Amino acid sequence: MLTSKQRAYLRGLANSMDTILMVGKGGVSEEVLSQADTALTARELMKCKTLETAPLSPRETAEEVAKRVDAEVVQVIGTKFVLYRRNHKEPKILLPKQKT
């Protein structure tokens, strides 16, 4: 689970990122999940967009994709959303420490 400080840090990193995944009328398909899984393994953080033709709202799409690829929703703004999943073998993003 991400802390608010970690979430804010990831939002900042995502600002300059390009959208690499679009979810359209096919919804959260196996192809979308495969692309999301591959991208999260390679990058840990990704920006996605829900098109107007998608059957779910951007929030619902973000939560469904995150649940199915074991990621966390960092933020949802308008039609865009950001997902994060730590790569335990090769971490690329160093998150601020959690308070214990």
C-alpha positions as semicolon CSV with decimal commas, in nm:
position;residue;x (nm);y (nm);z (nm)
1;M;0,000;0,000;0,000
2;L;0,135;0,341;-0,098
3;T;0,157;0,628;0,150
4;S;0,032;0,973;0,047
5;K;0,395;1,091;0,025
6;Q;0,486;0,801;-0,208
7;R;0,172;0,862;-0,415
8;A;0,263;1,232;-0,451
9;Y;0,618;1,138;-0,556
10;L;0,486;0,897;-0,821
11;R;0,236;1,156;-0,948
12;G;0,527;1,395;-0,998
13;L;0,722;1,135;-1,196
14;A;0,417;1,053;-1,409
15;N;0,359;1,418;-1,507
16;S;0,624;1,411;-1,777
17;M;0,540;1,060;-1,902
18;D;0,366;0,983;-2,228
19;T;0,044;0,781;-2,228
20;I;0,142;0,428;-2,331
21;L;-0,183;0,234;-2,291
22;M;-0,529;0,317;-2,427
23;V;-0,841;0,131;-2,320
24;G;-1,122;0,159;-2,574
25;K;-1,444;-0,018;-2,668
26;G;-1,287;-0,359;-2,607
27;G;-1,259;-0,268;-2,239
28;V;-1,015;-0,445;-2,008
29;S;-0,925;-0,727;-2,248
30;E;-0,650;-0,988;-2,218
31;E;-0,447;-0,785;-2,468
32;V;-0,475;-0,469;-2,255
33;L;-0,377;-0,667;-1,944
34;S;-0,081;-0,822;-2,123
35;Q;0,042;-0,479;-2,238
36;A;-0,005;-0,334;-1,890
37;D;0,179;-0,625;-1,728
38;T;0,473;-0,597;-1,969
39;A;0,497;-0,218;-1,932
40;L;0,480;-0,232;-1,551
41;T;0,751;-0,497;-1,538
42;A;0,976;-0,281;-1,758
43;R;0,895;0,063;-1,613
44;E;0,709;0,020;-1,281
45;L;0,504;0,335;-1,356
46;M;0,275;0,393;-1,652
47;K;0,020;0,645;-1,773
48;C;-0,296;0,516;-1,937
49;K;-0,604;0,665;-2,098
50;T;-0,965;0,551;-2,108
51;L;-1,126;0,641;-2,440
52;E;-1,487;0,763;-2,463
53;T;-1,586;0,433;-2,628
54;A;-1,474;0,228;-2,325
55;P;-1,750;0,046;-2,135
56;L;-1,615;0,148;-1,791
57;S;-1,539;0,488;-1,639
58;P;-1,171;0,588;-1,609
59;R;-1,179;0,511;-1,233
60;E;-1,341;0,169;-1,290
61;T;-1,095;0,091;-1,570
62;A;-0,796;0,190;-1,355
63;E;-0,913;-0,023;-1,064
64;E;-0,992;-0,324;-1,283
65;V;-0,655;-0,316;-1,463
66;A;-0,468;-0,260;-1,134
67;K;-0,646;-0,551;-0,966
68;R;-0,582;-0,789;-1,256
69;V;-0,208;-0,707;-1,292
70;D;-0,141;-0,665;-0,917
71;A;-0,064;-0,292;-0,941
72;E;-0,175;0,017;-0,752
73;V;-0,373;0,312;-0,886
74;V;-0,165;0,623;-0,823
75;Q;-0,418;0,872;-0,958
76;V;-0,712;0,920;-1,191
77;I;-0,758;1,260;-1,354
78;G;-1,022;1,302;-1,624
79;T;-0,974;1,018;-1,872
80;K;-0,615;0,943;-1,768
81;F;-0,486;0,722;-1,491
82;V;-0,147;0,621;-1,355
83;L;-0,054;0,273;-1,233
84;Y;0,246;0,159;-1,028
85;R;0,384;-0,185;-0,955
86;R;0,724;-0,240;-0,795
87;N;0,962;-0,467;-0,983
88;H;1,110;-0,671;-0,699
89;K;1,391;-0,816;-0,915
90;E;1,508;-0,488;-1,070
91;P;1,356;-0,183;-0,893
92;K;1,382;0,131;-1,106
93;I;1,199;0,381;-0,886
94;L;1,322;0,451;-0,535
95;L;1,018;0,550;-0,327
96;P;1,037;0,770;-0,016
97;K;1,052;0,549;0,294
98;Q;0,737;0,458;0,484
99;K;0,717;0,559;0,848
100;T;0,720;0,256;1,077
